[in-house]
Amino acid sequence: MTTLDMILLSLIGGVGLYLTYRMTVSLEYKWNWGIIPQYLFRYDTEEQRWVPNLLMQGFLTTIRLSVWSTILATVLGTIAGIFRLSPSFFKRLIGRTYVELVRNIPPLVLVFLFYFFLGDQLMMALGVDDFVRKSSEHTQALLALFFAPPARFSAFLSAVITLALYEGAYITEIIRAGIQSIEKGQWEASYALGLSWWQQMRYIVLPQAIQRILPALAGQFISAIKDSAIVSIISIQELTFQGLELMAATYLTFEVWMTITVLYFVLTGACSLAVRRLEMYVQNRTT
């Protein structure tokens, strides 16, 4: 650690202490950290075990929301990214229209549009609510474990699709840029071997592009975790929503939001570490 690093850390620590002093003395704020743990976990006397409470329930919902929306966004972004470079004009038009339409609509507006105008009608047309209602108890338990409780399943699914559409537009451009970064000689060599355009993409181009775009994808995956807070406006009981409810009930503004900040940091840090490990694994396989 250099002298400059030590100075910067000291300055950051000093600012943190000053802000804490101002909140404690000037605002006359009374800290009450002792009440926070009970909102993370509580002991269920009926089940005789510790179970997640409000904040941890929201944390788990955020994980489910982020995982499913990221998976769907990656699939959607990969398809649209390939479409953007397809020899077919129609496919290129679909990819370009999707990207420009979604990227130029604020995510909050997109949530409202999909949830209130499209999601409600689409879920009804697909019979999602009827399917969940008529499912066996075992199926409903699995849905509650991996997605959301049956009563909130449609809203959760709408939120996942909305986030996937929004994040997928940015992943599309990452995929497109990664493919275009591959040297022209790779395309020419694979074409000389008699490979079709799809075979070139599958066996030659995409394996090399994935290694190059992993850092950018990691940033987008982290962005998806943070953007999941947007769906709290449609009463998805994720971490931010639970924090708002808890703050309104306890008036512990700083303690609640600092705890939520730490939980988000743990989640995004784990995602960053996982992608870094994947990047190293891909590098080791290609060397």
HELIX and SHEET records of a PDB file:
HELIX    1   1 THR A    3  TYR A   21  1                                  19    
HELIX    2   2 ARG A   22  SER A   26  3                                   5    
HELIX    3   3 TRP A   33  ILE A   35  5                                   3    
HELIX    4   4 PRO A   37  LEU A   40  1                                   4    
HELIX    5   5 LEU A   54  ARG A   84  1                                  31    
HELIX    6   6 PHE A   89  ARG A  103  1                                  15    
HELIX    7   7 PRO A  107  PHE A  112  1                                   6    
HELIX    8   8 LEU A  113  GLY A  119  3                                   7    
HELIX    9   9 ASP A  120  LEU A  126  1                                   7    
HELIX   10  10 VAL A  128  LYS A  134  1                                   7    
HELIX   11  11 GLU A  137  PHE A  146  1                                  10    
HELIX   12  12 PRO A  150  ARG A  152  5                                   3    
HELIX   13  13 PHE A  153  GLN A  180  1                                  28    
HELIX   14  14 LYS A  184  ALA A  192  1                                   9    
HELIX   15  15 TRP A  197  GLN A  199  1                                   3    
HELIX   16  16 GLN A  200  VAL A  205  3                                   6    
HELIX   17  17 LEU A  206  ASP A  227  1                                  22    
HELIX   18  18 SER A  228  ILE A  234  5                                   7    
HELIX   19  19 LEU A  239  THR A  250  1                                  12    
HELIX   20  20 THR A  253  THR A  286  1                                  34    
SHEET    1   A 2 PHE A  41  ASP A  44  0                                        
SHEET    2   A 2 ARG A  49  PRO A  52 -1                                        
END                                                                             
